[in-house]
Amino acid sequence: MDVERVVAVVVAGLGISLALGGCASPSQTAPEDEKPMNEKPAADRAAEHTEARLLDPNVDGWTDANRAAINAMLAEQAAKLANRSAGERVVAVFDWDNTVIKNDVGDATMEWMIDHNLIAQPPAKDWSKTNPALTEAATAALSAACDAAGEPGEWLQTAGEDGPNACGREIWSIYSTSQTTGGDAAWTDEMTETINQPYAWVAQLQAGHTPDEVRAFATEAFEERLEAPVDSGRYIRIYEPMRDLIGALQANGVEVWVVTASPQYVVDPIAERAGVPGERVIGIRNVLADGKLTYGFQGCGPAADNNTTMMTYDVGKRCWINKEIFELPADAQMSIPEDASRRPVFVAGDSDTDIGMLVDATDLRLVIDRHKGGVMCLATANGDGTWLIQPMFIEPKAQRSAAYQCSEAD
């Protein structure tokens, strides 16, 4: 992330009002005893909810300062709950990979797809159709490795007897290192403010599957990593402190959403395990044709449907929050809403991909410390006193002594 970009974000962040409000949504017709707590009459809410649900003191991991700041926010939301009008909403947003969980479910799913021959040969064996940002060197390397692995539309043979074959290794190299196995650059424009091409490619290579097929094999990949030992290096764990925080927010009337740069159908079947219903997950959303995923993405803001430039990445996360959660019009989806009630009160993330939504939070911004330069620059500067830095709950990195220079991408 360059200096100008970070400075622009800092200025935007410093301009954010800390006022808290709410936005109206259509009234519900469910019986009174089945309505969500913040849609019941104030008297009923007051009777049912007399004190805050704070962080569980038996769940370890939080720094003392962060526990105190989060508990203060939870107490404030609990105090306001009884006086909220029907339909008034308060929203918290979490990134998923390395924020709610340790490690990356997108990585696990891509590896599973290769190991189980779940990637289709592109039309005319032309890999540029999967993602137009692939370099000529990358498409040539993929053709050389994968032409004989399957016909167009067929599932490629990417797995060998002892791991990925040549085709599988080429796909994994381009995804994981942004280089071909021969060392050539794989992407012409790897990252922008609204897309990360390797992340996007995971979703694009799911083309030809139905959403439920993706959900099924992504869940298998996730469960395999849950069972793997930590010392294997190929594991995933749900952070218990984050699961507890999600529960506490919801108990105090806060809607919790996950906004992730992993594919939609990879995360929405597993988010419930951390307490977030699948319908409150916003991930990379492919356009569907005949019930199957295509290479193009659903539109947001200035990007139309079938685009390959907009996903839930950095400012793209803001776009999708504004579109999906707050239902703002397309011409307002890329901007920080002036109305504080149309922004999350709390956002948690771990990397530069999350800056676009972190700066929009009105009350607290939680950063899991992975030594990511851009986001840690903002968090350590803490210009308005709303940024919290939390060491990773599993295998935390040593605290960095050198200052972040706001121009790093480490």
N, C-alpha and C positions, 0 to 999 in steps of 0.2 A: 504494500500500500504506500503511495507516494505522499510526500509532505503536504502538498496542496490539498489532496483528498482528505487527509486526516484533519487538517486545519479547518476545512470547510465543514466537516462533521462536528468538530468541537464547537464552532461558532453556532451551528444549528442547535447543538445540545444545550449550550449556555442560554439560548433564547427560549427554552421550553418553560412554560408556566408550570408551577407545581400545584395549581388548583385542581381539585377533584370534583368531577361531576358525573352525570350519567346521561345515557341517550335512551329515548323511548323505543320500545319494540312492540309489535302487535300483542294485544292481550291474549291470554291463554284461555281455553275453554275447558280445561281439565277440572275435575272436582277439586274443591279447595284443599283437601287433605293430600292430594297427589301433586300439587303445584310445587315447583322449586321454591326454596325458602324466600328468595328475594322477590317472589311474585305473590306472596301471601300478604294479607292486610297487616299493617304495622303492629297492631295490638297482638295478633297471633304470633308474629315474629318475635316480639319482645318477650312474650310468655315462653316461647320455645327456646330462646337463645339469650340467656341472661349473662353469660360471660364468654370471653374469647377462648377459642381453641388455639393454644399456643404450640410451639414446637415441643415434641416429646422430649423431656429431659433425659430419657433413657436411650435415646438415639444419638450416638456420639458422632463427631466429625466436624461440627461447626466451630469456627473460632468464637471466642467469647463475644467479641464485638459484633460479629455477624448475627449470632443468635439473639443478642439484645436488640439489634436494629430490626431484624425480621419480626421478632415478637412484638416490638412496638408497632410495626405496621399492621400485624394481625389484630392487635388490640384495638387499633384505630378503626379498622374495617368492621370489627365486631360491634364497636360502639355506634357506628353509623348504620348498621344493618337494620335496626328496628325503625329507623326514620326514613329509610329509602322508600320511594313511591313504587307502586306496582309496575313492574317492567323495567325499572332502573337497573342498569347493568354496570358491574365493575369487573374488569378483565385483567388476568395475568397471562403472560406468554412465556413459554419455555422453548428453547432449542432442545433437540433430542440427543444427537450423538455427542458424547463427551460432556454433556450437561446433565441430562437425566440419567443417562447410562454411561458407563465406562467403555470406551472404544466405539467402533463405528459399524452400525448395522448395514450401511451401504457397502462397505468393504466385504463384510461377511456374505452378503447376498450376491455380489459380483463373483466372488470366489465359488459360491455354491452353484451359480449358473454355469460357470466354466466346468466345474467338476461333474455336473450332471447333464451336460449337453442341452442346455436350455436357451441357447442363443440362435436365432434364425439367420441363415445366409441372406444377405440383403438382395433386393431386386437387381438383376443383371450382374450380381456379384460386385456391385459398386458400393464400396464402403462410405463414400462421401454422402450417400443417401441417409446413412444413420446419423451423421452429424457433419454439416458442411464446413466446420472449423478444423477438421482433420487435414493435416498437411498432405501434399502429394507423396512425400516419403512415407507417411503413415498408411495411406490408402494402398500404396504399392506393396508395403511390407505385409499388410493384412491380406491382400490378394495372393501374394506369393505363398503365404502360410496357410490360407483358408480356402482357396479355390477348389481344392480337391476334397475338402471336408464335408461338402454337401451342396446340393443344388439350390437355386434361389427359392426362398420360402420354406426350405427344409431346415430342421434343427441340425446345426453344425456338430460334427464330432470334434469336440474340444478337449475331451478327457482321454488320457492314455492309461496304460496299466499302472504306471508309477507316478501319476500326477498329470497335469495338463500336457497335451501334445504341442506341436509347434504352433498350431492355430491358437490354442488356449494360452500359450505363453505370450504370443504376440498381443493378444487382446489384453491380458493382465499387465504387460509391460506398459502399454500405451495408457491404460487406466491409472496404474499405480505410480508410474515414474514420469509420465508425460513425454516419454521417449519410446522409440521403437527398440526392439531387441538389438538392433544395429547401432543404436546411439543417436539416431536422428530425432530432431524435435517433432513431436506428434501433433501439436496444435498451433494454428495460426494466431489465435486470439484466446488464450487459455482462460483468462478471467476478466470480467468486466464488473460494473456495479450491479448487474442483474443476472449474471450467469457464471458458473464454474463448469467448464466443458467436461472434465472427467466425471464430476458428479452427475451432470446431465446425461452423460453417456450410459450410466447404469440404467437410468429410466428408459433411454432410447433403445437399449439392447433388450429390453423387455417387450418390444414390439412383437405382435403376433400372439401374445398371451392375453387371456381375459384377466380382469382385476382379481377375481377369486383364485385363479391359477397362480398369480404373483403372490397373493396373500399366503397361499398354502406353502409355496417353496421358501418364501422369505421367513415364515414362521419356523420352518424346519431349520433353516440356517441360523436363526436366532437361538433356537433351543439347543442346537449343537454347541454354540459358543457359550451359552449359559452353563453347560455341563463341563466345559473344558477347564482345566485347572489354571489358576492365575499365572503360574510359572511357565505355562505353555506359550504365552505370548499371543495366543489366538482365542481369547476369551472375551465375553461380554458380561457385565454385571449391572443390575439396576442399583443406582445409588440409594441406599435406604434413607439418608437425610433428605434427598429430593422427593422421594415418595411421601415421606412424612410431611414435608412442606406443602406438597400438592394437596394432601388431605386436609391440612390445616386451613389453607386458602379456601377450599371448597366449603369447609365447615363454617367459615365466616362469611359465606355468601358471595365469594369471588369465583367467577367463571375461569376455568383454567384451560388454556389451549396449548397445543404443541405446533410450532412452525419450524419446519426442518428442511434442510437442503438434501435430504434423502428422498427417494420416491414415495409418493402417497401410499401406494398399496404395500410397501415394505414396512411402513411404520404404523399405519392405522390398525392392523390386526394385533399389534403387540403393546400399544400405548396403554391399554386398560390395565396391564400388569403394574403400571406405575400410577394407576388411578385416573387416567385421562381417557374418556370414551373416544372411540375411533372417529366419531363424527366431529370431534373437535381437534382433529389433526389436519394440518395443511402442509402437504409436501409437494414435490414436483408432480404436476398433474398433466399426464399425457392426454391428447385428444384421442377419443375412442372412435373406431369405425367398425360397424357390425359387431359391437360388443368387445372388440379387441384393441389393445394399445397400439398406437402409431408412433412414429418418430417425432411428431410435432407436439407442442405444448399448448395448453389452454392459455388464453390471453389474459393480460392484466394491464391496467393503465394504457399506455400507448401501443402495447403489443397485442396484435390480434391473435385469434385462435390459429393453430398450426404454425406458430412462430418457433424459432430455435434460438431466441435471444433472451427470453424472460423466464426465470424460475424463482424459487424461494431462496434467493441468495442475496445477502447484503440489502441494498435498497429494494430488491425484488421481494424481500420478506416484508418490508413496510407496505409495498404495493398490495400483497396478498392479504395482510392484516386489514388494511383499509377496505379492500374489496369484500373479503369473505366474512370478517368478524363485524366490522362497523358499517358495511354496505354503503360505502361512499361511491359517488359516481366516478366513471373512468378518468375524467380529467382532474380528479382530486386524489387519485390513488397513489401517486408517486410523491406526494408532498406530506410534510408533517402537519397534521390537522391543527388549526388554531384552537379549536374547542377541545379543552383537556378531557372532556368526557368521552371523546372519540379516540382516546389513546389508552394503552394499558397502564395500570397503576404500577405494575411490576413486570420486569423482563429479566430472564436469566439466559446467559449464553457463555460461550467459551472461546470464540475466535472472531477474526475479522469478518467472517461471513455474517455475524450477528450484529454488527455495528448499526446497520440500517434500522433495526428494531430497538436495540438497546437505548439509543439516544432519544427515542420517542417516549420512554417510560416517564411517568409523572412523579412517582414516589421513590422507588428504589430500582437500582440496576445491579444485578449480581453477575460477576464475571468469575468463572472457574479458571484458575490460573494455569494455563498451558504454555506460558511464555510467548504468546502470540502478540507480535509487536504493535499493530494498530490498536487493537482493543485494549491492550494493557497500557498503552500510552494514555488513552482516555481515562482508564480506571485509576491509574496511579495519579494522574493530574487531579481527578476528583473535583473539578471546578465548582460544582454546586453542592457537594457534600452528599450526593445520593448514590455514589458508586461503592459497591462492596466487592472486595477481592477475596475469593475463597480458594485455598489449596485443594487440589483434587482429593477426593475422599478415599481413593485407592491409588497407591503408588504416586504420591504427590511429588512434584518437581521441587528441587531445592529453591529456596527464595533467592531471587536474582538480586545481586547487589548493584549492578550497573543500571543507570537510568535508561528507560526506553526513549529512543530518539524520534519516535513518531514517523519513522520512514522505513521501519523494518517489516519484513514479511516472513519472519522465522516462525 
